Amino acid sequence: SLFNEAKTIYDQFKSDINSEDLNKKNKAIFSLYQAYDTLKKATKLNPEHKRANELFEKLSRLLETEPRPKRIEEPKTEKVAKEDVKKVEEQKVIKPKELIKTYTEPEGEKPTASPKPTVEQEKVMPEYSVLNEELYDAPVKTQVTLNVLVSGEISEPGLRALLNQLYSAVKARRGFKYHDSPTNIYIYAFTSKERAESGMGQWIAMLQKSYDDVKPTISINERQIAQLGAKPEEQFGLSEEKRKEIWKELVLIEDRAMEEALEQYPEEFEKQVEMERRLIDEYQNKLARKYELTREQLQ
């Protein structure tokens, strides 16, 4: 499996990274970065894989002060992105403290990797405020995660326009230690602070751009948009309090499925993912029957 492949490389070369032999050390760094890239694929397939995430953190700490070797340091996608940035006539250096100010100026930077929002999109763009920002700056990646609260007139075109605007502002930032600009950007839009803090992925829209992506991908929660006009007590015949209980049960279901799959197949990543998905489907069907809901309503 991908996890076993990465772990084998890690066990073989982790001690050589401190070697006084320069050739031996460079070989270890190159191999450990290969293990890091392999683990990135594994965690993308199954973000809840506990052992893969733990090894990923170990590798990140181990490589934190070691730059990526030149022959794999500049992926083609990053070069393309840099060429796009050079085409912008004026580059504004955005410091972390200026983030909120930049975001609240519609006339500011326009997206370099996404089409310019149309006039109609700008009209329906929802109001927003920044809840929090997380920054991770290391040799392996420079990642910015932004959580925002949206309100007012909310629609899919407006959410897409807003996320593109925020992405443009984050991508234009400079002054990082290990990369010219953020290599990984994740922006989550929520309709309430409670949803943002629930830890249940209750975003209404999200934008993600990982290291190897040429441009960002936007996902929209259409169900949340459709439910915006409904009163809480009218949704599926369940009170808001009852729906919160169901959300908690859904989270417990995912945790239970992951633990059972990990116990059954601790070293076989593909089988573990397959079993986890099957168990989640089985347990969610039982939960839907318990509350007389469809699977669509349960989500």
DODRENLUM-607104 format. One record per residue (C-alpha): x negated, y negated, z negated; residue number from 1. Coordinates in steps of 0.2 Angstrom, whole numbers, plus 5000, padded with zeros to 4 digits. Example, Ala and Ser with C-alpha at 12.3 -4.5 7.8 and 13.67 -1.06 7.14 Angstrom:
BEGIN
ATOM / px / py / pz / seq
ATOM / 4938 / 5022 / 4961 / 1 $
ATOM / 4932 / 5005 / 4964 / 2 $
# end
This chain:
BEGIN
ATOM / px / py / pz / seq
ATOM / 5000 / 5000 / 5000 / 1 $
ATOM / 4995 / 4982 / 5001 / 2 $
ATOM / 4993 / 4980 / 4982 / 3 $
ATOM / 4982 / 4996 / 4982 / 4 $
ATOM / 4971 / 4989 / 4996 / 5 $
ATOM / 4969 / 4972 / 4987 / 6 $
ATOM / 4965 / 4981 / 4970 / 7 $
ATOM / 4952 / 4992 / 4978 / 8 $
ATOM / 4943 / 4977 / 4985 / 9 $
ATOM / 4945 / 4967 / 4969 / 10 $
ATOM / 4937 / 4981 / 4958 / 11 $
ATOM / 4923 / 4984 / 4970 / 12 $
ATOM / 4917 / 4966 / 4972 / 13 $
ATOM / 4923 / 4956 / 4956 / 14 $
ATOM / 4906 / 4958 / 4947 / 15 $
ATOM / 4896 / 4954 / 4963 / 16 $
ATOM / 4903 / 4936 / 4963 / 17 $
ATOM / 4891 / 4931 / 4949 / 18 $
ATOM / 4876 / 4940 / 4958 / 19 $
ATOM / 4860 / 4930 / 4959 / 20 $
ATOM / 4858 / 4938 / 4976 / 21 $
ATOM / 4865 / 4925 / 4988 / 22 $
ATOM / 4869 / 4938 / 5002 / 23 $
ATOM / 4878 / 4949 / 4990 / 24 $
ATOM / 4887 / 4935 / 4982 / 25 $
ATOM / 4893 / 4928 / 4999 / 26 $
ATOM / 4899 / 4946 / 5004 / 27 $
ATOM / 4909 / 4947 / 4988 / 28 $
ATOM / 4917 / 4930 / 4990 / 29 $
ATOM / 4922 / 4934 / 5008 / 30 $
ATOM / 4929 / 4951 / 5003 / 31 $
ATOM / 4939 / 4944 / 4988 / 32 $
ATOM / 4947 / 4931 / 4999 / 33 $
ATOM / 4952 / 4945 / 5011 / 34 $
ATOM / 4960 / 4953 / 4995 / 35 $
ATOM / 4968 / 4937 / 4991 / 36 $
ATOM / 4976 / 4936 / 5009 / 37 $
ATOM / 4982 / 4954 / 5007 / 38 $
ATOM / 4990 / 4950 / 4990 / 39 $
ATOM / 4999 / 4935 / 4997 / 40 $
ATOM / 5007 / 4946 / 5010 / 41 $
ATOM / 5012 / 4959 / 4996 / 42 $
ATOM / 5020 / 4945 / 4985 / 43 $
ATOM / 5029 / 4938 / 4999 / 44 $
ATOM / 5037 / 4955 / 5003 / 45 $
ATOM / 5041 / 4957 / 4985 / 46 $
ATOM / 5040 / 4941 / 4974 / 47 $
ATOM / 5044 / 4951 / 4958 / 48 $
ATOM / 5030 / 4963 / 4960 / 49 $
ATOM / 5023 / 4961 / 4942 / 50 $
ATOM / 5006 / 4970 / 4945 / 51 $
ATOM / 5003 / 4961 / 4962 / 52 $
ATOM / 5007 / 4944 / 4954 / 53 $
ATOM / 4995 / 4948 / 4939 / 54 $
ATOM / 4981 / 4952 / 4951 / 55 $
ATOM / 4985 / 4937 / 4962 / 56 $
ATOM / 4982 / 4926 / 4946 / 57 $
ATOM / 4966 / 4935 / 4942 / 58 $
ATOM / 4960 / 4932 / 4960 / 59 $
ATOM / 4965 / 4914 / 4960 / 60 $
ATOM / 4955 / 4910 / 4944 / 61 $
ATOM / 4940 / 4920 / 4950 / 62 $
ATOM / 4940 / 4910 / 4966 / 63 $
ATOM / 4944 / 4894 / 4959 / 64 $
ATOM / 4927 / 4887 / 4960 / 65 $
ATOM / 4921 / 4896 / 4976 / 66 $
ATOM / 4926 / 4888 / 4993 / 67 $
ATOM / 4933 / 4899 / 5006 / 68 $
ATOM / 4919 / 4905 / 5018 / 69 $
ATOM / 4918 / 4894 / 5034 / 70 $
ATOM / 4922 / 4908 / 5046 / 71 $
ATOM / 4939 / 4910 / 5038 / 72 $
ATOM / 4941 / 4892 / 5030 / 73 $
ATOM / 4950 / 4883 / 5044 / 74 $
ATOM / 4965 / 4893 / 5051 / 75 $
ATOM / 4970 / 4888 / 5068 / 76 $
ATOM / 4987 / 4882 / 5061 / 77 $
ATOM / 4978 / 4870 / 5049 / 78 $
ATOM / 4968 / 4863 / 5064 / 79 $
ATOM / 4984 / 4860 / 5074 / 80 $
ATOM / 4992 / 4851 / 5059 / 81 $
ATOM / 4976 / 4840 / 5057 / 82 $
ATOM / 4977 / 4835 / 5075 / 83 $
ATOM / 4995 / 4830 / 5073 / 84 $
ATOM / 4990 / 4819 / 5058 / 85 $
ATOM / 4977 / 4810 / 5068 / 86 $
ATOM / 4990 / 4805 / 5081 / 87 $
ATOM / 4998 / 4794 / 5067 / 88 $
ATOM / 4991 / 4776 / 5069 / 89 $
ATOM / 4992 / 4771 / 5051 / 90 $
ATOM / 4989 / 4783 / 5037 / 91 $
ATOM / 4995 / 4777 / 5020 / 92 $
ATOM / 4986 / 4785 / 5005 / 93 $
ATOM / 4999 / 4791 / 4993 / 94 $
ATOM / 4994 / 4793 / 4975 / 95 $
ATOM / 5003 / 4804 / 4963 / 96 $
ATOM / 5010 / 4790 / 4954 / 97 $
ATOM / 5017 / 4782 / 4970 / 98 $
ATOM / 5027 / 4798 / 4974 / 99 $
ATOM / 5044 / 4792 / 4969 / 100 $
ATOM / 5042 / 4775 / 4976 / 101 $
ATOM / 5037 / 4782 / 4993 / 102 $
ATOM / 5052 / 4794 / 4993 / 103 $
ATOM / 5064 / 4780 / 4990 / 104 $
ATOM / 5059 / 4770 / 5005 / 105 $
ATOM / 5069 / 4777 / 5020 / 106 $
ATOM / 5058 / 4766 / 5031 / 107 $
ATOM / 5042 / 4774 / 5026 / 108 $
ATOM / 5032 / 4789 / 5034 / 109 $
ATOM / 5041 / 4799 / 5046 / 110 $
ATOM / 5039 / 4818 / 5048 / 111 $
ATOM / 5024 / 4823 / 5058 / 112 $
ATOM / 5029 / 4842 / 5060 / 113 $
ATOM / 5048 / 4840 / 5061 / 114 $
ATOM / 5059 / 4829 / 5073 / 115 $
ATOM / 5064 / 4812 / 5067 / 116 $
ATOM / 5081 / 4812 / 5059 / 117 $
ATOM / 5094 / 4804 / 5070 / 118 $
ATOM / 5104 / 4789 / 5066 / 119 $
ATOM / 5119 / 4800 / 5061 / 120 $
ATOM / 5108 / 4811 / 5050 / 121 $
ATOM / 5102 / 4795 / 5041 / 122 $
ATOM / 5120 / 4789 / 5038 / 123 $
ATOM / 5125 / 4805 / 5029 / 124 $
ATOM / 5108 / 4807 / 5019 / 125 $
ATOM / 5113 / 4811 / 5001 / 126 $
ATOM / 5106 / 4800 / 4986 / 127 $
ATOM / 5093 / 4809 / 4976 / 128 $
ATOM / 5081 / 4808 / 4961 / 129 $
ATOM / 5065 / 4817 / 4958 / 130 $
ATOM / 5067 / 4829 / 4943 / 131 $
ATOM / 5049 / 4835 / 4942 / 132 $
ATOM / 5033 / 4839 / 4953 / 133 $
ATOM / 5021 / 4853 / 4951 / 134 $
ATOM / 5003 / 4852 / 4958 / 135 $
ATOM / 4991 / 4867 / 4960 / 136 $
ATOM / 4974 / 4862 / 4968 / 137 $
ATOM / 4961 / 4876 / 4971 / 138 $
ATOM / 4950 / 4883 / 4984 / 139 $
ATOM / 4963 / 4895 / 4990 / 140 $
ATOM / 4977 / 4882 / 4992 / 141 $
ATOM / 4983 / 4865 / 4987 / 142 $
ATOM / 5001 / 4867 / 4983 / 143 $
ATOM / 5015 / 4854 / 4979 / 144 $
ATOM / 5032 / 4860 / 4972 / 145 $
ATOM / 5045 / 4846 / 4971 / 146 $
ATOM / 5062 / 4848 / 4963 / 147 $
ATOM / 5075 / 4834 / 4967 / 148 $
ATOM / 5093 / 4831 / 4961 / 149 $
ATOM / 5105 / 4826 / 4975 / 150 $
ATOM / 5122 / 4818 / 4974 / 151 $
ATOM / 5134 / 4807 / 4983 / 152 $
ATOM / 5139 / 4813 / 5001 / 153 $
ATOM / 5131 / 4830 / 5003 / 154 $
ATOM / 5131 / 4839 / 5020 / 155 $
ATOM / 5119 / 4851 / 5029 / 156 $
ATOM / 5113 / 4837 / 5042 / 157 $
ATOM / 5110 / 4825 / 5027 / 158 $
ATOM / 5101 / 4838 / 5017 / 159 $
ATOM / 5090 / 4843 / 5032 / 160 $
ATOM / 5086 / 4824 / 5035 / 161 $
ATOM / 5082 / 4822 / 5017 / 162 $
ATOM / 5070 / 4837 / 5015 / 163 $
ATOM / 5061 / 4832 / 5031 / 164 $
ATOM / 5058 / 4814 / 5024 / 165 $
ATOM / 5052 / 4821 / 5007 / 166 $
ATOM / 5041 / 4834 / 5017 / 167 $
ATOM / 5033 / 4820 / 5027 / 168 $
ATOM / 5029 / 4810 / 5011 / 169 $
ATOM / 5021 / 4824 / 5003 / 170 $
ATOM / 5011 / 4830 / 5018 / 171 $
ATOM / 5004 / 4813 / 5020 / 172 $
ATOM / 4996 / 4813 / 5003 / 173 $
ATOM / 4977 / 4813 / 5001 / 174 $
ATOM / 4964 / 4813 / 4987 / 175 $
ATOM / 4964 / 4831 / 4983 / 176 $
ATOM / 4948 / 4840 / 4978 / 177 $
ATOM / 4949 / 4856 / 4989 / 178 $
ATOM / 4959 / 4851 / 5004 / 179 $
ATOM / 4963 / 4835 / 5014 / 180 $
ATOM / 4982 / 4837 / 5012 / 181 $
ATOM / 4993 / 4850 / 5004 / 182 $
ATOM / 4992 / 4867 / 5012 / 183 $
ATOM / 5008 / 4873 / 5004 / 184 $
ATOM / 5024 / 4863 / 5001 / 185 $
ATOM / 5040 / 4869 / 4992 / 186 $
ATOM / 5054 / 4857 / 4990 / 187 $
ATOM / 5070 / 4862 / 4981 / 188 $
ATOM / 5087 / 4851 / 4980 / 189 $
ATOM / 5099 / 4854 / 4966 / 190 $
ATOM / 5116 / 4847 / 4963 / 191 $
ATOM / 5114 / 4847 / 4944 / 192 $
ATOM / 5100 / 4847 / 4931 / 193 $
ATOM / 5108 / 4863 / 4924 / 194 $
ATOM / 5106 / 4872 / 4940 / 195 $
ATOM / 5088 / 4867 / 4942 / 196 $
ATOM / 5084 / 4873 / 4925 / 197 $
ATOM / 5093 / 4889 / 4925 / 198 $
ATOM / 5079 / 4898 / 4934 / 199 $
ATOM / 5091 / 4908 / 4945 / 200 $
ATOM / 5087 / 4900 / 4961 / 201 $
ATOM / 5103 / 4889 / 4962 / 202 $
ATOM / 5097 / 4877 / 4975 / 203 $
ATOM / 5108 / 4869 / 4988 / 204 $
ATOM / 5094 / 4867 / 5000 / 205 $
ATOM / 5075 / 4871 / 5001 / 206 $
ATOM / 5060 / 4868 / 5012 / 207 $
ATOM / 5045 / 4879 / 5012 / 208 $
ATOM / 5028 / 4877 / 5021 / 209 $
ATOM / 5015 / 4890 / 5017 / 210 $
ATOM / 4997 / 4890 / 5021 / 211 $
ATOM / 4999 / 4899 / 5038 / 212 $
ATOM / 5014 / 4890 / 5044 / 213 $
ATOM / 5013 / 4877 / 5058 / 214 $
ATOM / 5029 / 4868 / 5052 / 215 $
ATOM / 5041 / 4869 / 5038 / 216 $
ATOM / 5057 / 4880 / 5036 / 217 $
ATOM / 5073 / 4874 / 5029 / 218 $
ATOM / 5086 / 4885 / 5021 / 219 $
ATOM / 5104 / 4879 / 5017 / 220 $
ATOM / 5115 / 4887 / 5004 / 221 $
ATOM / 5131 / 4885 / 5014 / 222 $
ATOM / 5142 / 4893 / 5000 / 223 $
ATOM / 5137 / 4879 / 4988 / 224 $
ATOM / 5141 / 4866 / 5001 / 225 $
ATOM / 5158 / 4874 / 5004 / 226 $
ATOM / 5162 / 4874 / 4985 / 227 $
ATOM / 5157 / 4855 / 4982 / 228 $
ATOM / 5175 / 4849 / 4984 / 229 $
ATOM / 5183 / 4863 / 4973 / 230 $
ATOM / 5187 / 4860 / 4955 / 231 $
ATOM / 5177 / 4872 / 4943 / 232 $
ATOM / 5192 / 4881 / 4936 / 233 $
ATOM / 5198 / 4884 / 4954 / 234 $
ATOM / 5183 / 4894 / 4960 / 235 $
ATOM / 5187 / 4913 / 4962 / 236 $
ATOM / 5200 / 4911 / 4948 / 237 $
ATOM / 5185 / 4910 / 4935 / 238 $
ATOM / 5180 / 4897 / 4923 / 239 $
ATOM / 5163 / 4888 / 4925 / 240 $
ATOM / 5158 / 4897 / 4908 / 241 $
ATOM / 5163 / 4914 / 4915 / 242 $
ATOM / 5153 / 4911 / 4931 / 243 $
ATOM / 5138 / 4906 / 4921 / 244 $
ATOM / 5139 / 4923 / 4912 / 245 $
ATOM / 5140 / 4932 / 4929 / 246 $
ATOM / 5124 / 4923 / 4934 / 247 $
ATOM / 5115 / 4929 / 4919 / 248 $
ATOM / 5121 / 4947 / 4923 / 249 $
ATOM / 5114 / 4945 / 4940 / 250 $
ATOM / 5097 / 4940 / 4934 / 251 $
ATOM / 5097 / 4955 / 4922 / 252 $
ATOM / 5102 / 4967 / 4936 / 253 $
ATOM / 5087 / 4961 / 4946 / 254 $
ATOM / 5075 / 4963 / 4931 / 255 $
ATOM / 5082 / 4980 / 4928 / 256 $
ATOM / 5080 / 4986 / 4946 / 257 $
ATOM / 5062 / 4979 / 4946 / 258 $
ATOM / 5057 / 4988 / 4930 / 259 $
ATOM / 5065 / 5005 / 4936 / 260 $
ATOM / 5057 / 5004 / 4953 / 261 $
ATOM / 5040 / 5000 / 4945 / 262 $
ATOM / 5042 / 5014 / 4933 / 263 $
ATOM / 5046 / 5027 / 4947 / 264 $
ATOM / 5033 / 5021 / 4960 / 265 $
ATOM / 5019 / 5011 / 4950 / 266 $
ATOM / 5007 / 5013 / 4964 / 267 $
ATOM / 5017 / 5015 / 4980 / 268 $
ATOM / 5022 / 4997 / 4984 / 269 $
ATOM / 5033 / 5001 / 4999 / 270 $
ATOM / 5044 / 5014 / 4990 / 271 $
ATOM / 5045 / 5002 / 4975 / 272 $
ATOM / 5052 / 4988 / 4986 / 273 $
ATOM / 5064 / 5000 / 4994 / 274 $
ATOM / 5071 / 5007 / 4978 / 275 $
ATOM / 5072 / 4990 / 4970 / 276 $
ATOM / 5083 / 4984 / 4984 / 277 $
ATOM / 5094 / 5000 / 4983 / 278 $
ATOM / 5096 / 4998 / 4965 / 279 $
ATOM / 5101 / 4979 / 4966 / 280 $
ATOM / 5114 / 4983 / 4979 / 281 $
ATOM / 5121 / 4997 / 4968 / 282 $
ATOM / 5122 / 4987 / 4952 / 283 $
ATOM / 5129 / 4972 / 4961 / 284 $
ATOM / 5143 / 4982 / 4968 / 285 $
ATOM / 5147 / 4988 / 4950 / 286 $
ATOM / 5147 / 4970 / 4944 / 287 $
ATOM / 5158 / 4964 / 4958 / 288 $
ATOM / 5171 / 4978 / 4954 / 289 $
ATOM / 5170 / 4973 / 4936 / 290 $
ATOM / 5176 / 4955 / 4939 / 291 $
ATOM / 5186 / 4960 / 4955 / 292 $
ATOM / 5175 / 4949 / 4966 / 293 $
ATOM / 5169 / 4952 / 4984 / 294 $
ATOM / 5150 / 4953 / 4986 / 295 $
ATOM / 5151 / 4936 / 4995 / 296 $
ATOM / 5159 / 4928 / 4980 / 297 $
ATOM / 5147 / 4936 / 4969 / 298 $
ATOM / 5132 / 4928 / 4978 / 299 $
# end
